[in-house]
Amino acid sequence: RVPGGSSGGSAAAVAAGEAFWALGSDTGGSIRQPASLCGLVGIKPTYGRVSRYGVVAYASSLDQVGPLAKDVRDCALLLGVISGQDERDSTSASLPVPDYTANLGEDVRGLRCGIVHELLFGEGVAPEVRAAVEAAVKQLEALGVTCDEVSLPNAEYSLPCYYIIAPAECSSNLARYDGVRYGH
């Protein structure tokens, strides 16, 4: 078994009770996948919501720092603490930070949910994953949420685009370390 992704250590520490919460960095799933594999809540924030100051840049247009916690409330609290503009990160947004906990526990009746057809019924989706999503949709509908199937016809290009953008940005970002040697 693996904790998944480059923030797997952070997720494993929270899941094992060694930490109440942790931060992760996510470029292509490194918060979201460990959260899923370790039974946690993880958020990859919107670009610019959280400072990336101090993080070694991998793919600057994709890298984000976000929280990992055992429940939604703790994750929302931590996101509220780490969000906001940082003068040391020119990409951090100058936007007010909302209270992410304000609506927790409220009735979800009347909300709408989009189920992306290509991601649920596309190639490579394990039957047990599809069944779990379908069960969650039924539960949401029972709570009064309107769930509609939506289409993202270009979804099949997202992974190939990632594998062009991330390595290109990585080679540029990490070139500054070329020639660095340790020892004598």
DAGIVEN-V52344 format. One record per backbone hydrogen bond with DSSP energy under -0.5 kcal/mol. NH is the residue of the N-H (numbers start at 1). CO is the residue of the C=O. If there is no record, write none. Layout:
nh:co
NH:CO
NH:CO
This chain:
nh:co
7:30
8:5
11:7
12:8
13:9
14:10
15:11
16:12
17:14
18:13
19:13
22:68
24:66
26:64
33:29
35:31
36:32
37:33
38:34
39:35
39:36
40:35
41:69
43:67
45:43
49:46
51:82
55:52
57:55
62:59
63:59
64:26
66:24
68:22
69:41
70:20
75:71
76:72
77:73
78:74
79:75
80:76
81:77
82:78
83:79
84:49
86:89
89:86
92:89
93:48
95:93
98:96
100:98
102:99
104:101
106:103
110:144
111:108
113:146
115:113
115:148
116:114
117:115
117:150
119:116
120:116
121:117
122:118
125:122
126:124
129:126
130:126
131:127
132:128
133:129
134:130
135:131
136:132
137:133
138:134
139:135
140:136
141:137
142:138
143:139
144:141
145:140
146:111
147:145
148:113
148:146
150:115
155:152
157:154
158:155
161:157
162:158
163:159
164:161
165:161
166:162
168:164
169:165
170:166
171:167
172:168
173:169
174:170
175:171
176:173
177:174
178:175
180:177
